[in-house]
Amino acid sequence: MKSQENEPPYGEESTEGLSRRGFLQGMGGVGVWAGMAGLAGGDTPPTDADGKVIPGFEKPGDEPQAGTKWQPLSDRRIKVGIAGYGLCRFGAAFGYQQHPNVEVVAATDLDPGRCAALAKAVGAKKTYPSCEEMIKDREIEAVFIATDAPSHARLAIMALQHGKHVCSAVPAVFGFEAGDEAQKLHEAVRASGMTYMMNETSTFHAALYAKRKQHQAGALGRILYSEGEYWHDGVGTLAGYNPKNGRIDQHGWRRGLPPMWYPTHATAYYVSVTGGRLTEVSALGSESLYPVFKEEDNPYRNRFGTEIAMFKTSEGGISRMGVSWDMKDAHGEQGRVYGEKPHDKTIAGERPPLPPGMSAGGHGGSHGHLTNSFIESILLDRRPIVDVGDALNMTMAGIVAHQSALKGGEWLKIPQFG
Ligand SMILES: NC(=O)c1ccc[n+]([C@@H]2O[C@H](COP(=O)([O-])OP(=O)(O)OC[C@H]3O[C@@H](n4cnc5c(N)ncnc54)[C@H](O)[C@@H]3O)[C@@H](O)[C@H]2O)c1
C-alpha cells in the first residue's frame, strides 16, 4: 500500500477567482480548432474564434516559491507518453515537457495534424496514431490522458493493464457507462499496482489546498458543511471531439452534457479537502435555456442546464454542490468549507514549490502542481493527491446526482470505492 501524500507545510495564499465567463461566446466547431491550430507550441494559450484566450488558460503569475525551495527527489527521468490535443490543447498544458524528472518520449492524437502539433509542443520524438497504439510502447512508463471525457476510463484501464502509471484528465468515468467503468477502473488500479491519479484542477486551487492543510492538521475538526460550484455558461453548446467525423465540433461529447456528469471541479471542495466521501444525494435540475438541450438529437436526452445537489457526507455533514451551463453573472470553480473549529491562521497552507522553469499554469495555477504531484507520487511510490478512490467519489457523486434529478430529487446512495 502506498504511503499518504504528505507535503511539507506551507503558508496560506489568496483565493484565486477563475473566470470562464465568455468562454463560449464566439466558440464553435471547426472555427475554434481552426483558430487554435494557427498557434504555435504549448506555451501559447489556446484562443477562441475571436482570438481571445480561453478563460483558465491565461498566463499565470510567477509562483513566489517556484524553483527556489524545490528539492529534487531523484535524478530519474520518467518516460511519459501524452494523449490528446483537442479544443483545450490539454496535452501540452500541464508542463510535463518542463519537469526535470520527465522525458516526454511520445505523443498521440487521432488527428494527424493535432498529433504533430502536440509532439512539437512537448518535444516528443515518437508519435502514434492512437493512444491505444502508444500504450503498447514498452519504453513508456506513464501516460497523461488528455483525450475527450468519454474515452478516459477505457484508455486509463488499458494503460494500467499494460503496466503504465496513469494521470487522467477529469472526469474519471463518464455517462451512462460510468458505474460499470468505475468498477473496472478501480479493479484495474488494484490489480496493476500502478499509480492512478485524476487531474482535478480544483484540488490545487490555493484556497482549497489551504483548507486541505487545515483539515490535515486537525484545525477544522469535523466538516459540518461544504459547498462547491462549477458555473460555466454555455458548455453544453461548446465544441468537443466528435467520433463520427474525427473533428472537434458542436456535435461532440459536450453537446447537451448533463451538468452533473462533469461534477469534479465542484465535488473536489469536499473530497479533496477531507479525503471523506459523499455518500447519498438528492438533486434537482432546471431546464436549459440553450436549444441543444431541447432537441431530440441531444445524445444524452438531457434537458437540464443547471443541477444542484445536496449530499450527506461520510462524517455526518452536509454538502451542496452545483454545476450550471446556463447561469449569467456566475462563473468559475470555487467552494467553501466550514468545520466545527475555526480556521487556524498559524497553520501554513501554501502549495508546494515547483521545479525551476516549471510554470504553475492555468486553472488557478494548478496545472504545474498536478504534474509535479503525479511525478513525485511515482518517484516516492506514494498515494497520489487524487487517487482512484477520491476520483471515483468525486465523479460518481455527480453521476448519481443526475439520476436523482431525473427522479425529481429522490435520495439515492452513491456507490463507494475504497
Ligand atoms: N479544468 C479542467 O480540469 C479541464 C478544463 C478543460 C478540459 N478538461 C478535460 O480535458 C480533456 C480534453 O479536453 P478538450 O476540450 O481538449 O477535448 P476535445 O474533445 O476537444 O479533444 C479530445 C482530443 O483527444 C483526441 N483523442 C480522442 N481519442 C483518442 C485516442 N484514442 N487516441 C489519441 N487521441 C484521441 C481527439 O482527436 C481530440 O483531439 C477533456 O476530457 C476535458 O474534460 C479539463
The ligand as an SDF file (V2000), in Angstrom:
LIG
                    3D

 44 48  0  0  0  0  0  0  0  0999 V2000
  -10.1600   22.2950  -15.5430 N   0  0  0  0  0  0  0  0  0  0  0  0
  -10.0390   21.1030  -16.1110 C   0  0  0  0  0  0  0  0  0  0  0  0
   -9.6300   20.1560  -15.4570 O   0  0  0  0  0  0  0  0  0  0  0  0
  -10.4040   20.8960  -17.5640 C   0  0  0  0  0  0  0  0  0  0  0  0
  -10.6070   22.0020  -18.4360 C   0  0  0  0  0  0  0  0  0  0  0  0
  -10.8180   21.7260  -19.7790 C   0  0  0  0  0  0  0  0  0  0  0  0
  -10.8450   20.4140  -20.2640 C   0  0  0  0  0  0  0  0  0  0  0  0
  -10.6570   19.3770  -19.3820 N   0  0  0  0  0  0  0  0  0  0  0  0
  -10.6560   17.9820  -19.8360 C   0  0  0  0  0  0  0  0  0  0  0  0
   -9.5640   17.7960  -20.7030 O   0  0  0  0  0  0  0  0  0  0  0  0
   -9.8830   16.8430  -21.7160 C   0  0  0  0  0  0  0  0  0  0  0  0
   -9.5140   17.3930  -23.0610 C   0  0  0  0  0  0  0  0  0  0  0  0
  -10.3690   18.4990  -23.3430 O   0  0  0  0  0  0  0  0  0  0  0  0
  -10.5270   19.0430  -24.8170 P   0  0  0  0  0  0  0  0  0  0  0  0
  -11.5290   20.1310  -24.7600 O   0  0  0  0  0  0  0  0  0  0  0  0
   -9.2090   19.3340  -25.4100 O   0  0  0  0  0  0  0  0  0  0  0  0
  -11.1760   17.7470  -25.5300 O   0  0  0  0  0  0  0  0  0  0  0  0
  -11.6290   17.5630  -27.0520 P   0  0  0  0  0  0  0  0  0  0  0  0
  -12.8390   16.7290  -27.0400 O   0  0  0  0  0  0  0  0  0  0  0  0
  -11.6870   18.8740  -27.7510 O   0  0  0  0  0  0  0  0  0  0  0  0
  -10.3840   16.8100  -27.7170 O   0  0  0  0  0  0  0  0  0  0  0  0
  -10.0460   15.4980  -27.4080 C   0  0  0  0  0  0  0  0  0  0  0  0
   -8.8340   15.1110  -28.2600 C   0  0  0  0  0  0  0  0  0  0  0  0
   -8.4960   13.7640  -27.9350 O   0  0  0  0  0  0  0  0  0  0  0  0
   -8.2030   13.0870  -29.1460 C   0  0  0  0  0  0  0  0  0  0  0  0
   -8.4650   11.6480  -28.9620 N   0  0  0  0  0  0  0  0  0  0  0  0
   -9.6570   11.0460  -28.6980 C   0  0  0  0  0  0  0  0  0  0  0  0
   -9.4990    9.7170  -28.5670 N   0  0  0  0  0  0  0  0  0  0  0  0
   -8.1870    9.4770  -28.7570 C   0  0  0  0  0  0  0  0  0  0  0  0
   -7.4140    8.2900  -28.7700 C   0  0  0  0  0  0  0  0  0  0  0  0
   -7.9710    7.0740  -28.5660 N   0  0  0  0  0  0  0  0  0  0  0  0
   -6.0850    8.3910  -29.0250 N   0  0  0  0  0  0  0  0  0  0  0  0
   -5.4990    9.6070  -29.2460 C   0  0  0  0  0  0  0  0  0  0  0  0
   -6.2000   10.7630  -29.2480 N   0  0  0  0  0  0  0  0  0  0  0  0
   -7.5230   10.7050  -29.0110 C   0  0  0  0  0  0  0  0  0  0  0  0
   -9.1190   13.7180  -30.1740 C   0  0  0  0  0  0  0  0  0  0  0  0
   -8.6720   13.5180  -31.5020 O   0  0  0  0  0  0  0  0  0  0  0  0
   -9.1000   15.1800  -29.7650 C   0  0  0  0  0  0  0  0  0  0  0  0
   -8.0770   15.8910  -30.4020 O   0  0  0  0  0  0  0  0  0  0  0  0
  -11.3650   16.5540  -21.5810 C   0  0  0  0  0  0  0  0  0  0  0  0
  -11.5550   15.3170  -21.0130 O   0  0  0  0  0  0  0  0  0  0  0  0
  -11.8820   17.6080  -20.6250 C   0  0  0  0  0  0  0  0  0  0  0  0
  -12.8590   17.0600  -19.7880 O   0  0  0  0  0  0  0  0  0  0  0  0
  -10.4400   19.5950  -18.0520 C   0  0  0  0  0  0  0  0  0  0  0  0
  1  2  1  0
  2  3  2  0
  2  4  1  0
  4  5  1  0
  4 44  2  0
  5  6  2  0
  6  7  1  0
  7  8  2  0
  8  9  1  0
  8 44  1  0
  9 10  1  0
  9 42  1  0
 10 11  1  0
 11 12  1  0
 11 40  1  0
 12 13  1  0
 13 14  1  0
 14 15  2  0
 14 16  1  0
 14 17  1  0
 17 18  1  0
 18 19  2  0
 18 20  1  0
 18 21  1  0
 21 22  1  0
 22 23  1  0
 23 24  1  0
 23 38  1  0
 24 25  1  0
 25 26  1  0
 25 36  1  0
 26 27  1  0
 26 35  1  0
 27 28  2  0
 28 29  1  0
 29 30  1  0
 29 35  2  0
 30 31  1  0
 30 32  2  0
 32 33  1  0
 33 34  2  0
 34 35  1  0
 36 37  1  0
 36 38  1  0
 38 39  1  0
 40 41  1  0
 40 42  1  0
 42 43  1  0
M  CHG  2   8   1  16  -1
M  END
$$$$
